[in-house]
Amino acid sequence: MDVTLHLAQDPEADALLGRSPLAALIGMLLDQQVPMEWAFKGPATIAGRLGTDDLDAHEIAAYDPGAFAALLSEKPAVHRYPGSMAQRIQRLCQYLVEHYDGDASAVWADVGSGPELLRRLQELPGFGQQKAQIFLALLGKQLGVRPKAWQDAAGDYGAPGSFRSVADITGPESLAKVRAHKQERKAAAKAAKKKA
C-alpha cells in the first residue's frame, strides 16, 4: 500500500496513512467525536511519540496499558478521550496480532467479496457497521481494494461521486463538501427530533 491520502490535511501524517494499513485502521478508529483531520493525524502523532516512522501492531499490543494511555494523553492529546482510545487501539492491535499475525492489510488482502470484507471489518474491535462501511469505501475508492460487490457492501458510502465520508476526501475542496454533507445530516436529525 503506497498511495497519497489527504485525510489529515498534513503531508507527513497523510504519507503514513498512505503507506501503513495499520495507521489507516487506527485513524478510522479515532474518527469519532473529534474533527476528521485530528483523528487521522493521530497515527503519525503516536508513531512520533514511539520514536518510529511506522506503527507495529505487535509493539502496540504488548505496550504497557498505562504507559500507552499516557503517551496518547501528552499535549496535544491524540484524541478528546485519550485514555479510552488508547484501550481501543490496543484491543484492535491485539486482535490483529491474534487473527492476522499483526498484519493489518491481511484483513483485506485475500478477501473474495465485498460482503466478506465488510464482515471482517465489523469483527475488528471498535468497528461497527457504519465505521466498517466507511473504511470499506475508503479501501475501494482510494486504495484499490475492490473485491466483487464492494460498493454494495459499503452502502451509500460506496456510491461514486458522493461526498459522505472520509472515503471521498481527496483534498481541501472535497473535505469542505464532506463537512457540508455532515452538517446537513446533523441539521436534518435535529429537525426530526424537534418534530417528534
KEFI-269475 format. One record per residue: z, x negated, y of N, C-alpha, C in turn; residue in three letters. Coordinates in steps of 0.2 Angstrom, whole numbers, plus 5000, padded with zeros to 4 digits. Example, Ala and Ser with C-alpha at 12.3 -4.5 7.8 and 13.67 -1.06 7.14 Angstrom:
BEGIN
503949344972503949384978503949344984Ala;503549364989503649324995503949365000Ser;
END
This chain:
BEGIN
500049964994500050005000500049955006Met;499549965010499549925016499049965021Asp;499350005025498950045030499350045036Val;499050075041499350075048499650145049Thr;500250155050500550215051500850215058Leu;500950275061501150275068501750325069His;502150325064502750375064503250355068Leu;503450285069504050265073503750255080Ala;503150245081502850235088503150165090Gln;503250115085503450055086503050005081Asp;502749955084502249925079502649885073Pro;503149855074503549825069503749875063Glu;504049925066504349975061503750015058Ala;503250025061502650065058502350015053Asp;502349945054502049905049502449905043Ala;503049905043503549905037503349975033Leu;503350025037503150095034502550095030Leu;502050055033501350055030501250015024Gly;501749965023501649915018502249925012Arg;502749965014503349975009503450045007Ser;503250065001503350134999504050155000Pro;504550104998505250124999505450135006Leu;505150095011505350115018505050185020Ala;504450195018504150265019504650325017Ala;504850315010505350365007505950365011Leu;506250315013506850315017506750345024Ile;506250325027506050355034506050435033Gly;505750455028505650535026506350565025Met;506750525022507450545020507850555027Leu;507750505031508150505038507850555042Leu;507250585041506950635046507250705046Asp;507850705048508150775049508750765055Gln;508750815059509250815064509250755069Gln;508650715069508550665074507850665076Val;507650635082506850635083506550595078Pro;505850615076505450585071505450505072Met;505350485078505250415079505950375077Glu;506450405079507150375077507150365070Trp;507050425066507050425059506650365056Ala;506050365058505550315054505650245057Phe;506050235062506150165064506750145060Lys;507150185057507750175053507650115048Gly;507150125044507050075038506950005041Pro;506549995047506549925050507149905052Ala;507549945055508249935058508649905052Thr;508649945046509049925040508849855038Ile;508149845037507949785035508149725039Ala;508149735046508349685050509049665050Gly;509449715049510149705048510349675041Arg;509949685036510049655030509749585030Leu;509349565035509149495036508449485032Gly;508049535031507449535027506949575031Thr;506249565028505749595032505449655027Asp;505849665022505649725017506349755015Asp;506249805011506849835008506749835000Leu;507349824997507349824990507849874987Asp;507549914983507949974980508549944976Ala;508449894972509049864968509549834973His;509449804978509949774983510249834986Glu;509949884989510249934992510749974987Ile;510449994981510850024976511549994975Ala;511449924974512049884972512549874978Ala;512349884984512749864990513349904990Tyr;513849864993514549904994514449964998Asp;514650024996514550085000514850085007Pro;515450055007515750045014515450005019Gly;515249945016514849895020514149925022Ala;513849965017513149995019513250045025Phe;513750085024513950135029514050095036Ala;514350045036514550005042513849975045Ala;513449955041512849925043512349975046Leu;512350045044512050095047512350125053Leu;513050105054513350135060513350085066Ser;513150025065513149975070512750005076Glu;512949985082512550015088511849975088Lys;511350005090511250085089511250105082Pro;511550165081511650185074510950205071Ala;510850195065510250215062510050295062Val;510550335062510550405062511150435065His;511050495067511650535070512250535066Arg;512050535059512650535054512550475050Tyr;512750415052512550355048512950355042Pro;513550375041513950375035513650415029Gly;513450485031513150525026512450505024Ser;512150475029511450455027511450385023Met;511950345024512050285020512150305013Ala;512550355012512650385005511950405002Gln;511650445006510950475003510450425002Arg;510450375006509950315005510150274998Ile;510850264997511050234991510850274985Gln;511050334986510850384980510150384978Arg;509650384984508950384982508750314979Leu;509050264981508850194978509150184971Cys;509750214970510050214963509550254958Gln;509350314961508850354957508250314955Tyr;507950284960507350244959507450184955Leu;508050154955508150104950508250124943Val;508550184942508650214936508050244933Glu;507650274937507050304934506350274935His;506350224940505650194941505750114942Tyr;506250084939506450014940506449994947Asp;506650034951506650014958506050014962Gly;505450034959504850034962504650104965Asp;504750114972504650174975503850204974Ala;503450154973502750184973502550204966Ser;503050194961502950214954503050294954Ala;503350324959503450394959502750424959Val;502250394963501650424963501050384960Trp;501150324958500650284955500250314950Ala;500550344945500150364939500150444938Asp;500250474944500350544943499650584942Val;499650634938499050664936498850724940Gly;499250754944499150814948499550824954Ser;499350854959499750874965500450904963Gly;500450964959501050994957501550944953Pro;501250894949501750854946502050804951Glu;501650784956501850734961502450774965Leu;502350834967502750874970503450884966Leu;503350894960503950894956504350834956Arg;504050774955504350704955504650694962Arg;504350714968504650704974505250754975Leu;505250814972505850854973506450834969Gln;506250794964506850764959507150704963Glu;506950684968507250624972507850654976Leu;508350624976508950644979508850644987Pro;508950704990508850714997508250744999Gly;507750764993507150784995507050864992Phe;507150904997507050974995506250994995Gly;506151054994505451074993505051055000Gln;505251075006504951065012504850985013Gln;505350945012505350875013504850845008Lys;504850865002504350844997503650864999Ala;503550925001502850945003502550905009Gln;503050885014502850845019502650775017Ile;503050745013502950675010502250675006Phe;502150725002501550734998500950735003Leu;501050775008500450775013500350715016Ala;500850675018500850605021500450565016Leu;500650565010500350525005499550535004Leu;499450605004498750625004498350605010Gly;498550625016498250615022498150545024Lys;498650505024498650445027498750385022Gln;498950395016499050335011498550335005Leu;498150385005497550385000497850404993Gly;498350434993498650464986498450534986Val;497950544982497650614982497450634974Arg;498050654971497950674964497650754964Pro;497350774959497050834959497550894961Lys;497250934966497650994969498250964973Ala;498150904976498750884980498850924987Trp;498250954990498350994996498651054994Gln;498451084989498851154987499551144986Asp;499751084982500451074981500851054988Ala;500451024993500851014999500851075003Ala;500551135001500651195005500251185012Gly;500551225017500251215024500251145026Asp;500651105024500651035027500050995024Tyr;499751015019499150985016498451005020Gly;498551055024497951085027497651035032Ala;496951025031496650975035496650995043Pro;496650955047496650965054497251005057Gly;497751005053498351035056498850985059Ser;499251015063499750965067500450995066Phe;500650995059501351025057501850975056Arg;501750915054502250865052502050795053Ser;502550755051502350685051501750665048Val;501550705043500950685039500350685044Ala;500350715049499750725054499850675060Asp;500350635060500450595066500050525065Ile;499550515069499150455069499150415076Thr;499550445081499650415087499950455092Gly;500050435098500450475103500150545104Pro;499450555104499250625105499350675100Glu;499350645093499450695088500250705087Ser;500650655089501350665090501550715094Leu;501250725100501350775105501150845102Ala;500550845098500350905095500850935090Lys;501150885086501650905081502250925084Val;502450895089503050915093502950985096Arg;502450995099502251065102502351115096Ala;502051105090502051145085502751165083His;503151115082503851125080504251165085Lys;504151155092504451195097504251265097Gln;503651275095503351345094503751375089Glu;503751345083504151375077504851385079Arg;505251345082505951355084505951415089Lys;505551415094505551475098505451545094Ala;504951545090504751605086505351625082Ala;505751575079506351585075506851615079Ala;506951585085507451615089507351685091Lys;506751695093506551765095506651815089Ala;506451795083506551835077507251855076Ala;507751805077508451805077508751855082Lys;508451855088508651905093508551975091Lys;507951985088507752055086508152085080Lys;508352035076508752055070509452085072Ala;
END
